[in-house]
Amino acid sequence: MEAEREQRLVHNEEIFRRANERLHDDWGRLGIEPASDALFLCECGDPACREAFRIPTAEYEELRADPEIFILIPGHEQNAVDTVGEEDPEGRYVVVRKKQDAG
């Protein structure tokens, strides 16, 4: 049962990440400069989460260059599947990696 829950969390995080990748593409098409802040969704595993954060699109690209990284609102990390790495000094987001045995 716990393994199913962990798989759902990872699946939900992947859905939010794909949405952010589409947002990133849209910001580029709309002419948002790489140094300008853009809105991105929290990539946590909670399907009801509707929180978002603003970061420059270039910063988003840099973080997402590693496909194992997810960007979450602080406090949204799930210990069952996430290992917290970098925290934004301004408190906008935390960077997590999937645990090896998660999903």
N, C-alpha and C positions, 0 to 999 in steps of 0.2 A: 504494500500500500504506500509506504514512504517513497519507494522508487517511482511510482506513478505520479505522486505529487511533485517530486523533483523534476520529472520529465515535463509536466505541465508548466512549471515555473520557467524552465529553460525555453520551452516552446513559446510562451507568452513574451519573454524577453526578446526572442528572435523576431516576433511579429512587430514589436515596437521599434526594433532596430531597422527592419525593412521600411517601416513608415518614415523613420528619420532619414534614411538614405534617399527616399523619394522627396522629402522636404528639402534636403540638401541640393538635389538636382533642380528642384523648382526655384530655390533661392538663387541659384546660378543663372537660370533662365530669366529670372526677373531682374537681373543685374545687381544683386546684392554683392558688394565688394567683399573679398576674402577677409579683410580686417574688420568688417562690420558685424555687429551682433545679429544673430538670427535665432529664431525660436526652434527648439528641439524638444521632443517628448522624452519623459523619463522612460528608460528602457528596463524598468523593473518587471518582475514576474506577476504583478497584481493586475489582472485584466480590467479592473475597475479604476486603475490609476489614470488620472487626467491631468497630472501636473506636468509642467514644462519648465525649461530653463533657457536662458539666452547665453550664447557664446559666439565668438567670431566663427564664421564658416571654416576658416583656415585652421583654427584650433580643433574644431570637430574633425576635419579631415586628418589632422595629425594623430589625434587619439584613435580614430577608427582605422588607421593604417594597419593595426593589429586586429585581425578578425575575431580574436578571442576576448576582446575588450568590449564591455558594455558600460554605458554612461547613465548613472542613476541620480535621482534627487537624494541628498543625504538622509539617511534613516530608512531608505527603501531597500537596502541590501538584505538578502535572504541567506543566513548562515549555512543553510543546507546546500546551496548551490554556488554561492558567491564567495570570493576571496577579495577583500578590499585592498586596492593598491593605492594609487594616487588620490589625494583629495585636493580639490580646487581651493587655493588660499582664500578666495572670496566667498567660499561656501555655496557656490552655485550647483556643484555636482560632486560625485565621487566616481572613481573609475574602478570597476570590478572585473575580475577574470572568473571564468567558470572553473569550478573545481574539477579535477580530472575525472572523477567518478560521477559527475552530474550530467544527466541527459546524454 
